[in-house]
Amino acid sequence: MPESTALITNDAVVLGLLMAILAFVFHTSHSDSPRWKKFYKYVPSLLLCYFIPSIFNSLGIISGDESRLYFVASRYLLPACLVLLTLSIDLPGILRLGPKALIMFFTATAGIIIGGPLAVVIVGWINPEIVGGQGPEAVWRGLATVAGSWIGGGANMAAMKEVFEVGDRLFSQMIAVDVLVANVWMAVLLYMAGRSKAIDAKAGADVSAIDALRDKVAAYQSSITRIPQLPDTMKVAAVGFGVTGIAHLGADTIAPWIAEVAPGLARLSLTSGFFWIVVIATTGGLLLSFTRLRQLEGVGASRMGSAFLYVLVATIGMKMDIGAIFDAPWLFLIGGIWLAFHGILLLVVARLIRAPLFFLAVGSQANVGGAASAPIVASAFHPALAPVGVLLAVLGYALGTYCAWICAHLMRIVAS
């Protein structure tokens, strides 16, 4: 093995550094200081969780290529994160939101699934080389990670990176597309939220259901929330890592069997062990959401899952090359066309069914922004409605892996 050129090579020290970076970002992003408030008004905190570690990597202080932290985070923390984020999903509760809320949410999902291939076709028509590439640097593979993020969240994005074996340089560019384009779209939604009464009145939308929805969600949250004790935390960890163990066991059996009996399915990633880890973990979380274990959300199941997710985000950032972001500005064109189609489709459907702007905005952000930002958009309409954003975002986590996989193969077909 060649000697490392990084200043810090001990993974224990690197992990401590990454955790300090995350603590710094979360502390400052929630600070009451006017300077920090102004800073984070323009710079997304999630972006810093990626890019500060990438600076350390680019300067040679740490080495993402030589560290084993990403492997540990992606194989153990990621599936546990998926389990804990989907564990709290309340499918009956989502159905009670009413048909318009669900129609807008699934319209948003469809807009991402269809918009990705459409953007590839349009940009490919302008310049076919833009959507080309081979192997791990094939553009459609990188866009698959954006689909994972824009339907589900960061965990789904990381899952798609591993399933489709996306190169680290290309993935660095996709993170920039994901974060920057998505935040421009969120700004548009927040602007519309400030004018929601006028927009709804002009569209003739019925907003009476939103008040009832607010009361139902607030009552449910208060009924399960309690101060967690050590046994509660151990149960949460047992569920997350227990299902992760089952996912690994299943993947070790299923993937080799498919590779042996149907090697041609490798094209659909069905011979990838990581693909089955993600699918089994997500499915396990969904199944457990129908049991009493769903009440673990009241003691912080999704909070622990989110903590695992941000550790994963930092290890991904550690593998990024900052210079790669500036090498492919045309990727932002693909992202812009993609979300433009998503937005137009939402506006058309909302107009047809006279859905309140709240359902359009939260349904969109639950897909594109996930649990980190959907509550922000929901609370822009009313603070008590923030949990609705979380509820729909959790549904996005559950669908993200499956729908992003479909979107990826559609983009692979049109790119070729």
Helices and strands as residue ranges (DSSP letters): H 11-29, H 34-42, H 45-58, H 69-72, I 73-77, H 78-87, H 91-95, H 99-126, G 128-131, G 135-137, H 139-151, H 154-163, H 168-193, H 196-203, H 208-224, H 230-261, G 263-268, H 273-288, G 292-299, H 301-317, H 322-325, H 330-353, H 357-368, G 370-372, H 374-381, G 383-385, H 386-415
